[in-house]
Amino acid sequence: MVAIHTNEVTLQTLHFILAAYGMTFIIVYGKIFEDIRPEKDYTKKWNTLWNCPLCMGFWVGVFISCLSPYTELFSFERSFVNAFLLGCLSAGTSYLISVLVDDYGLRLSSRPGGEHVDD
């Protein structure tokens, strides 16, 4: 019985991570938001939010955690602590996946030392 509960929690967490990454990717990189997304200007905090998967990932995680009672994909207790922690989980995993994957699949560097230059 414990294994079933553990598998369920793991699957719910995976659903949350994938939903958060998908929404973060669409907002930060998707053409659908191209007209409303500010240009990259890292001297302005608002622009950083819209162009940074780590920053946007946090707020997407907080937003999705608020949707928990309305979906069957995952069910987390609604609290400020859970919203904060799920925001952190979303930010970390969204950033990690965006570093490892690009439009062409796995991001592999041909530069010595594994350096990658972001466009």
HUQUIZI-V322174 format. One record per pair of residues at least 6 apart in sequence whose ideal C-beta (glycine too) atoms are under 6 Angstrom apart, sorted by sequence separation. I is the first residue (numbers start at 0). J is the second residue. D is the distance in whole Angstrom. If there is no record, write none. Layout:
BEGIN
i->I j->J d->D
i->I j->J d->D
END
This chain:
BEGIN
i->26 j->32 d->6
i->40 j->46 d->5
i->41 j->47 d->6
i->48 j->54 d->5
i->75 j->81 d->5
i->47 j->54 d->6
i->67 j->74 d->6
i->99 j->106 d->6
i->108 j->115 d->5
i->67 j->75 d->5
i->37 j->46 d->4
i->39 j->50 d->5
i->37 j->49 d->5
i->36 j->49 d->5
i->64 j->82 d->5
i->61 j->82 d->5
i->64 j->85 d->4
i->27 j->52 d->5
i->60 j->85 d->5
i->61 j->86 d->4
i->60 j->86 d->4
i->27 j->55 d->5
i->23 j->52 d->6
i->26 j->55 d->6
i->57 j->86 d->4
i->60 j->89 d->3
i->59 j->89 d->6
i->23 j->55 d->5
i->23 j->56 d->5
i->56 j->89 d->5
i->57 j->90 d->4
i->56 j->90 d->4
i->23 j->59 d->5
i->22 j->59 d->5
i->53 j->90 d->5
i->56 j->93 d->3
i->19 j->59 d->5
i->19 j->60 d->5
i->52 j->93 d->5
i->53 j->94 d->4
i->52 j->94 d->5
i->19 j->63 d->6
i->18 j->63 d->6
i->52 j->97 d->4
i->14 j->72 d->4
i->15 j->73 d->5
i->14 j->73 d->5
i->11 j->73 d->4
i->19 j->89 d->4
i->23 j->93 d->4
i->20 j->93 d->5
i->16 j->92 d->5
i->20 j->96 d->5
END
